[in-house]
Amino acid sequence: MNETRPDTAAKATPTGEATLTSSVHNLLAAIRDALDVPLPGVEDADERRFCWLMDDRRSAIYSTLNAILNSPTPQIHDADTAYIRRRIEDRPVTYTVWQDPDQTDGSAK
């Protein structure tokens, strides 16, 4: 069995050289952006909208990754990233975003 030890795998890649393809990098950036959602305000309606939005975005990410991983020849296509980006655009934050009570007067502490 051909196993790569973690210490030798790290040495095989020169420092500073990109190891991700642009497709993988773009997909990971889209996933990060989809999950980077501000916390909701304290109202129940805001929390419900936040939960719905997170569930919707999680579902988009899951279905995209599931399709890639279940393919007989897994590959990441621009359409995979575009789908997640489109979901972000089509379903923006619509709830009141949480504000730090100590900073609501406009002054930074």
C-alpha positions as CSV (number, residue, x, y, z in Angstrom):
1,M,0.0,0.0,0.0
2,N,1.4,3.4,-1.0
3,E,0.9,5.8,1.9
4,T,2.2,9.4,2.2
5,R,3.3,10.4,5.6
6,P,2.1,13.9,6.5
7,D,5.7,15.2,7.0
8,T,6.8,14.1,3.5
9,A,3.6,15.4,1.8
10,A,4.3,18.9,3.3
11,K,7.9,18.8,2.0
12,A,6.8,17.8,-1.5
13,T,5.2,21.2,-2.1
14,P,7.5,24.2,-2.4
15,T,6.7,27.0,0.0
16,G,4.5,29.7,-1.5
17,E,3.4,27.6,-4.4
18,A,-0.4,27.4,-4.9
19,T,-1.7,23.9,-4.4
20,L,-5.4,24.6,-5.2
21,T,-6.7,24.9,-8.7
22,S,-8.6,28.1,-9.4
23,S,-11.8,26.1,-9.6
24,V,-11.3,24.8,-6.1
25,H,-10.3,28.2,-4.8
26,N,-13.3,29.9,-6.3
27,L,-15.7,27.2,-4.9
28,L,-14.2,27.5,-1.4
29,A,-14.5,31.3,-1.6
30,A,-18.2,31.0,-2.6
31,I,-18.8,28.7,0.3
32,R,-17.1,31.0,2.7
33,D,-19.1,34.0,1.4
34,A,-22.4,32.0,1.6
35,L,-21.7,31.2,5.3
36,D,-20.4,34.7,6.2
37,V,-23.8,36.0,7.3
38,P,-24.2,38.7,10.0
39,L,-25.9,37.8,13.2
40,P,-29.6,38.7,13.5
41,G,-31.1,41.3,15.8
42,V,-32.9,40.3,19.0
43,E,-36.4,40.1,17.5
44,D,-37.8,36.6,17.0
45,A,-38.7,37.4,13.3
46,D,-35.0,38.4,12.7
47,E,-33.8,35.2,14.2
48,R,-36.3,33.1,12.1
49,R,-35.1,34.9,8.9
50,F,-31.5,34.3,9.9
51,C,-32.2,30.6,10.4
52,W,-34.1,30.3,7.2
53,L,-31.2,32.0,5.3
54,M,-28.6,29.8,6.8
55,D,-30.6,26.7,6.1
56,D,-31.1,27.8,2.5
57,R,-27.4,28.5,2.0
58,R,-26.4,25.3,3.7
59,S,-28.7,23.4,1.4
60,A,-27.2,25.1,-1.7
61,I,-23.7,24.2,-0.5
62,Y,-24.6,20.6,0.4
63,S,-26.4,19.9,-2.9
64,T,-23.4,21.4,-4.8
65,L,-20.8,19.3,-2.9
66,N,-23.0,16.2,-3.1
67,A,-23.4,16.5,-6.8
68,I,-19.6,16.9,-7.2
69,L,-18.7,14.0,-4.9
70,N,-21.3,11.6,-6.3
71,S,-20.2,12.1,-9.8
72,P,-18.4,9.1,-11.4
73,T,-15.7,11.6,-12.4
74,P,-15.7,14.3,-9.7
75,Q,-14.8,17.7,-11.1
76,I,-15.5,21.3,-10.1
77,H,-17.0,23.4,-12.8
78,D,-17.6,27.1,-12.9
79,A,-21.3,26.4,-12.9
80,D,-21.0,24.9,-9.4
81,T,-19.5,28.1,-8.0
82,A,-22.0,30.2,-10.0
83,Y,-24.9,28.3,-8.5
84,I,-23.8,29.2,-4.9
85,R,-23.1,32.8,-5.9
86,R,-26.5,33.1,-7.6
87,R,-28.2,31.8,-4.4
88,I,-26.3,34.4,-2.4
89,E,-27.5,37.1,-4.7
90,D,-31.1,35.8,-4.9
91,R,-31.5,35.5,-1.2
92,P,-29.8,38.5,0.5
93,V,-29.9,39.3,4.2
94,T,-33.4,40.8,4.8
95,Y,-33.4,40.9,8.6
96,T,-32.2,43.5,11.1
97,V,-28.6,42.9,11.8
98,W,-27.5,42.7,15.5
99,Q,-25.9,45.9,16.8
100,D,-23.6,46.1,19.8
101,P,-25.6,48.1,22.3
102,D,-22.4,49.8,23.4
103,Q,-21.8,51.1,19.9
104,T,-25.3,52.0,18.7
105,D,-24.7,55.7,19.6
106,G,-22.1,55.9,16.7
107,S,-19.1,56.1,18.9
108,A,-16.5,53.4,18.9
109,K,-15.0,52.2,22.2
